[in-house]
Structures are given as C-alpha cells and as structure tokens.
C-alpha cells in the first residue's frame, strides 16, 4: 500500500467515525504535510483519492471539505477515471439562432 493510500484511509476512517462531519474543512495540504511529516504531493494524492471516492470536495481558494452526509456512510466508492476531452464543434448554423 502506498503512503498516500494509507493517509487517505486514515482520513476516511476519521470521516466514518464522524471526527470530521459533512461540511467540515479538513486540514490544509500544508498543515497535513507538516502534522504527519509527509510530502505535499502525498497529501494532494490522498485528498484527490478521497475526492474520487466522494468523501471530500475541493473548493477553489478555500480547501478541502467533507462531502459525506451521515446517511451516506455506506455509499458506493466511485472509481477514479482520467478525464476525456470533449469534442467541440467549431461551426455554428446562424440561421437557427436568428428569428
């Protein structure tokens, strides 16, 4: 088991035990890195893993927050999949846009 997986499992256990509740902010990446003496990259990987499991959500400029409600304790784990680019059409039929 990789270190980020172990750290993610530790945080998940705290969430399941309701030490961290829905809406709570978990320690910042830097704080967690310093407190647990692990690299920032390890914390980021762990938080991204927890986000993919639906346990954390990232809020820009604010940090990571618990995203598990009490009734979601046994929610299925979501699989982390790489994002795929979306094809966007470069032409627009203007006749359909003008009345």
Protein Blocks (a to p, Z undefined) as FASTA:
>chain_A
ZZklmmmmmmmmmmmnomacghiacddfklmmmmnopafklmmmmmmmmmmnopaccdeh
kbccdfbdfklmmgccddddddddddddfbdcfklmpZZ
